[in-house]
Amino acid sequence: MAKIAENSAHTVTEVAEAFRPPLVEEWKSIRADFAEAVKTALGDDDRGRLFPEIAVSETKRLRAQASNPMEALLADHAHDQARDAKLGAAAYEKSIEHFLEDRAIRGARQMEEHYHRERSPDAGRLRNHLAAAITSGELAQLASGLASGARHRALTAKADRSGLDEGVAL
């Protein structure tokens, strides 16, 4: 992942694609029934929730029931959505997006720290490339896929880059 990000020949999209597999792996640590409970707490049906206070208390309760730090982080982001009176499927998707963003930023920070420890001149380029990948909108797409229940294999499929050896069209 870091080798892709440090190389300026790789596009922001390619760097963002490299983020997908590790983020999906981290998402796998969230139990399906816990994710469903978070979705329900935010009001996943057509009617949503009439009172945000109920969603706030439900997400707080789920935070206390989290079995690992990833579940706690998702519950925290859901709580933030409910506290801001954002409910329904869009709030659930946004909670997942913020969860993914937190995890991506943490990973990017670790990679950058490693490059600084090694006194690599590429640390600045790495930071810029990773930051651009995180803000590129790919995380929103991934969150949408996770919220809709897409299969993990489909979410991490690599883009077809055949024909790259043909060169630039003249």
N, C-alpha and C positions, 0 to 999 in steps of 0.2 A: 504494500500500500504506500509506504513512504517513498519507495523507489519510483513509483508512478508519479506521485505528487511532486517530487523534487525535480523531475525531468520536465523541462519546459516544452518538450516535443509533444507531451500529452495534453489534451484539451481539458478544460474544466469538466466537461461531460464525462470524460474517461476517468478522471479522478473521482467524481461523484459516483460513478458506477462501481469503483473499487471500494467505496464505503458501504455499499449495499450488503454484501455477504456478512461482514462482521456485525452490522446493525441488526440484520435479521436473526443472527445467532443470539444476540443479546435479547431480542424480543422473545425468542423461544423460552427464555427463563420465566416468562410470565405465563402462568397457568391459563388455559383457555376459559375456565369457569370464572377466574378472577377478572380477566378482560371483559367477559360478558357482564359481570356484576358492575363493573365501572360503566360500561355502555348503558346498562339499565338505570344506574344511579343518575346518569345525565339525561335520561329520558329518551330511549331509543325508538319509541313507537311514534305513530303519526301525531298523537296529541302532545307529545313531549311532557314536560312537567309544568304545572301552573305556578308552583312556588319554588323559586330558587333556593330558599332556605332548606327545603327538604333535600335537595341535591347536595347542598353544602354539608349537611349532617351525614348523609349517606356516604359521601366521599371521605369524610373524616373517619367514619366507622370502617370503611374499607382500608384506609391507611393503617389503622390499628391492626387489621387482620392480614396485612401483607406478610407473605412468608419469606420474602427476600428483598434486597434493596431495589431491584428493578421494578417489582410490583409497587413498592412504596413510592418510587419516583413517578410512576404512572398515576397513582392515586393522588399524589401532590399536584400534578398538572391538571388532573380532572377537577380537583378541589379549586384550583385557581380559576378554571373556566366557570365553575358553578358560582364561585364568589363574585365573579364579574357578570353574573346573570346570563351567561352564554350556555345554552342547553341544547339537547338533541344530538342528532348524528354528527352535525358539523362540529360541535364542541368535543365530541369523542374523538373525531379525526384530528382536531387541533391538539388535543391532549397527547395523542400518539406522535404527532409531528414535533411537539416540544420535547417529548421524551427522546425521540431520535436525535434531535438537535443537541440536547444535553450530552448524550452519549457520544455523538460525533465530535463535539467540541472537546470533550475530555480526551478522546483518542488523539485528536489533532495536537492538543497540548502536550501529551506524552511523547508524541513523535518529535515535536519541536524541541522539547527539553532534551531528548536523546541527541539530536543534532547539535544543540548548544554544548552539551557535555563533550561531544566528540570534536568540538571546535570546527564544525563544518561551515564553509562559506555559503552553503546552500540553504541554511536555516531560514533566512528571510524569504527566499523564493518558495520554500516549502510552506511557510506560514501563509503567504499570499495565495498560493494555489489551493491549499486546504480550506481557507476561509471562503474563497470564491466557490469552491465545490459545495460547501455547507449552505451557502446562501443562494445556490443556483436554482432552487425549486425542486430538485430531485427528491429531497426529503419529504416534501408535500406529496409527491407522487407515491413514494414508498408508504407514507402514512395512509394514504387513501387505499392502497392495496391491502395493507394490514387491517384497516378498519372494515373493509368489505369481506375479509376472510379469504383472500387469495392464497393459493398454495405457495409455500416458501420457495419452492423450486422455480416457479414462474416469476417471483419477485427478484430473484438473483440471476436470471438468465442474462448472459452476456450479449451485447449487441453484435450483429453480423458485420464484420469489418472486411469481408472478402472484397477483393478488387483493389486493395490498397497498393499493391505492387504495380498497378497500371499507371500510377503517377497522376499529375495534375492535367486536367483537360485543357487543350490549347484552343 
